[in-house]
Amino acid sequence: MRNNVTIITPCFNENVTVIAFLHELVDVVKNLPFHFTIVVVDDASTDNTQALLQEFEPVAKNVTMQILKLKYNAGHQGAIYQGLLFARHLDCEKFIVMDSDGEDDPEAIKELVFIDDYKIVNVIRGRRKENFTFRFSYHIYKIIFNIITGRVMNFGNYCMIDKDILQSATSTSFIHFAAYLSKHRVQPKKIIYNRRKRIDGKSKMNLTSLVHHAFKSFIEYAEDFLMIFLKLFLFIAVVFIGMIGYVIYKKIFTNEAILGWASTLSASLFTTAIICLGFFVIGILLLNILAKNKTANNEIYINMSSNRIKKQQSSDNMLEEV
C-alpha cells in the first residue's frame, strides 16, 4: 500500500497533447520504486481524445492506467473531483493531482513520492511563462486573495495528498481544489517547480478564465468573504449613528442650519448598511444550501478501462490465431 501511488489527471479536448504528456509521465516514473496507477479523467471530450486514450499503452511494468469518461462536461474542478471519487476505492496512500497539458512538470514526482509524514504537499509555482498582462492580473488576484483569506495562493492543482485528505475532499466536495486544500488546518509541505508552457504551446488560460478562477477560489472562502460585508456593515452603522448624533446636536443645541450634505450622507450610509447586511444574510442562506448539496457524492464517470482491456485481449487472440 505504501508503495502504491495514484496520479489523477483531468483532460478535455487535449487530443495528442494528453498522449505526449502520458509518454513523458511514464518515462519519468518507470524507474521509481513505486507502482503507479494513472487515472485519466476525460471531461466529456468532443474530439478524438477518448479514442487516443484507448489506444495508449504505458510501456512500464510499474504503471497501470485507468480511463474515466464523464457522462457530461463537469469542468476542470469537477473532473478532478470525479477522479478523487474513483481513487478513494484504490489501495493507495499517496495521491497526486496534476494537469495533463504539460504545464505541471512531471519531474516533481521524483521528489513528491519520497516525501512522507505530510498530509498535503503543494508544488509551488516558480516562474510563469504567460504574457505580462496575465502575470500582472494574477499577481493582483493573489493580493486580493491574501487580503480576504489571510493565506497565500501561490500553488495550483499540482499536489500530493494522503488518504485522509482525499476522504475529506470526496465527502464535502469543492469548487476550487487549491483553495479547498489551503483551508485545511494542517501544515503542508511545499516544493518549488517552474510552470512550463503547454505541450501544444496554446494556453487555455486567459484573463476571462482567470476571473472565473478567482471567483471560484473566493467561494471556497465564502464565510470569510461574508465577514467582510458584516464588518463593513458594522463600520457604516457606527459612522451612520455618529452622523445622526451630529444632525440631532445641530438641530437641538445650536441655531446653525443643518448642512444638506449631512442628511444626504446619512441616508446614503443607511442604504449602504442595509445592502451590506442583505448580502450577509443572503450569503449565509446560500452557504447553508451549498453545504447540504455538498454531501451528494454523485459519481458521473464511466470506467472505460475495461473496453481497452477487451480490445487488447481481442487483438492478442487474433495474433495467436495467425
N, C-alpha and C positions, 0 to 999 in steps of 0.2 A: 504493500500500500504506500509506504513512504517513498518508494522508487517510481511511483506512477505519477505522471504529470499530464494534466489536461490543458490543451490550448484551444480557446474559444475565439473564433474569428468570423465576424459577420461580413457579408458581401451583398452588393446589389448592382446588377448590370456591370460587373467588373470584366467579363469576357476573358481574354487571355491574360489580363493583369493578375487575376487571382491565381492562375496556373503558374505564372512566373514567380509569384510570391510563395506558393507552396513548394516549388522546386528549391527556392532559396532557403525556406524554413527547414525542409527536410535535410538539406545539406548541412545546416548549422547544428541540428540536434542529433544526427545519425551516429556520432562518435561519443555522445554523452552517456554516462552510466545510468540512464533512466529509460523507462518505457513511456512513450508519448502517445496520447490519443488526441488527434487534431479534429475538433468539431467545427466544421464549416457550416455556418447558418446562411442559407440563401434566402434573402428577404424578398421572396416572390419576384425574382428577376424576370424581365420580359425579353431578354436576348438569349443567346446560347450558352450562358454561364452554367446552367444546370447540366447541359449535355457535356460540356468540357469537364466539369467536376466528375461526372460519371466515368469518363474515360481516364481520369488521372489515377495513377497508382504509385504510392510512395515507395521508392526503392531503398528502403532501410528496414532492417529486421526489428528495430525497436520503435517503429512508428506504425500505428493503425489510424484509419481515418473514418469519421462518421460524417455523413452529409445530411443535413436537415433542410427541408424546404418548407417555408411558411405558407400557410393557406392564403394569406393576403399580406400585403406590404404593411409592416408594423413600424417602419422607421429604424434608424441605426440603433437607438437605445432599446427599442422593443426587440430587435434581433438579438442583441446582447442578452437581454432578459430571457428569451426563449432558449438560448444556448446554455445559460446557467440552470434553467429548469431541467434541461436534459442532463447536464453534467452532475446534478445532485444525486443521480442514481448510480454514478460510476464509483468504482472502488479506488478512490484517489484522495489525497490530502492537499495537493497543490494545484491551483487553477490559474492559468494565465489568460488574460483577455487582451487582445491586440487587434488592430485594424488589418485588413487584407490588401490594402492598396500600396504597401511598401513604405509608407511614411514612418511606421514603427519599425525600428531596427531589430531584426531577429537576433543579432549578436548579443543583445542584452539578456537573452535567455540563458546564455552560458554563465552569466553571473547570477541571475534570478534563482535558478534551480538549486543552487548551493547555499541559499540563504534560509536559515531555519529560525524558529522562535519568534517570528513576526507574523501577525495575522494579515497585515497589509503591506505590500512592498510596491511603492509607486515608482514608475520610470519618469523622472522629471525631464521635461523638455529643455534641451540646451538651445543651440541656435536654430532659428526657423528660417526657411528659405522662401517665404512669401514676399509679396511686394510691400513697400513702405506703408501704404495706406492700411493694409490689413494688419501689419505688425503694430502700427500706432493704435488702431482701433482695439486690437486685442489687449494691448497694454492698458488702455483706458478701462476696458471691461474688467481686467484683473484688479485695478484700483477700486472700482465701484464694488466688486465682489468682496474685497477685503474690508471696505467701509461697512457694508451691510452685515457681513458674517463674522468679521474678525479673523478670517482664515485666508491663507494664500492659495490661489488656484494656479499652480504652475505645472500641472500634470493633466493628462487626458485619460483615455480609457485604458492605456497600456499599463498593466499592473499584474501582480500576483496576489491572490487571496487564499486563505485556508478554508477548510470545510465549514467552520463556524460562521465566517463572514458570508460565504455562499448561501448557507441555510437562512441567514438573516435577510439577505437580498431577495431570495426567492419567496420568502414568507411575507415580506412587506412591500415588495416591488419598488420601482423607482422610475423617475422621469429622466434624470441625468445621472449616469453611473458615477462619474468622477466626483460630482458634488455630493452624491449619496455617500460615497466612501469617506469623504472629508468630514462627514458628520459623526462618524464612529469615534467613540471615546477610547481609542487605543492608540498607542504610539506607533506610527508607521515607519517603515524603513524607506529610505529614498536613495535611488541611484540615478545618475545623470547620463543621458544619451541624446545626441543631436537628432532633431526631427529631420528626416530625409524628404526628398521630393517623391511624389508618386511615381510608380514604375512607368506609367504611360506618360508622365510629365504634365498631365492635366488635372489640376487640383479642383475638387468639387466644393471646397470651402471658399465662399466669398463673403462680402460684407453682410448680405442678407442672411446667409447661413449663420454667420457669427452672432447676429442679433437674435435669431431663433435659439441658438445655442445658449446665449446669455440668459434669456428669459427662462429657459428650462432649468438652468442651474439655480436661478432665483426661486423657482417654485419649490425645489428641494429644501430651501431655507425660508419657506413661506411664513413660518412663525416669526422668524427674525425680521422679515420684511414688514409684517403686520405690526410688530412692536415699534417700528419707526413711525408708522401712522399714529399709533397710540401716544407715543412720546410727543409727536408733532401736535396732536390734539391737546394734550396737557399744556404744552408750551403756549399755544394760541389761546387756550382757555385762561391761563394766567394773565397774558397780555390783554385779553378782552376784559377781564374783571378790572384790571388796572385802568383801562380806558373808560369803563363805565364809572369807576370811582372818580376819575378826573372830571368827567362830564357832570356828575352829581355835585361834586365840590364846587365847580364853577357856577352851577345853577343855584345852589343854596347859599353858599358862603361869600360869593363875590357878586359884584354888579357887572362883571365883564360878560360880553356876549360869547356864547359858545361857538367856537370855530366850526365851520362847516365840515372841514376835513376830519374832525374828531368823531362826529356822528357817522360819517361815511366809512371811516376806517373801522369803527366799532362794528358796523353792520357787515362789512367785508370779513372781518375776523370771525364773527359769529358764523357766517355762512361757510367759511373755510373749515372751521372747527367741526361743524355738522358733517361736512363732506368727509373729513378725516375719520370721524367716528363711524360714519356709514361704511367706509372702506374696511375698517377694522371689524365691524360686526359681520358684514357680508363675507369677508375673508375667513373668519372663524367658522361660519356656517359651511363654506365651500371646503375648508380643510376637514371638517367632520365627515362630509360626504366622500371626499377623496380617501380618507382613512378607512372607510367602510369598503370602498371599491378595491383597495389595495390588497385585500385578502382573497381576491378571486383566484389567483394562480392558474389562469387559463392557459393550457398548452395548445398552441395553434400550429405546431410543427408536424411534418410528416418525415419519418426516418427513411431516407432514400438509399441508405447503405445496403439494404437487403436486395434492392434491384440491381445494384452494382455487382454484388457478390454472385447473384444468379447469372448475370451476363458473363461474368468471368468464368463461372463453372461451365456454362454452355459453350463458351469458346474453348475451354480446356478439353471438353468432351469431343468436340469436333476435331481438334488436333489429334486426339488419341485414335479416333476412327480412321483418320487419314494415315 
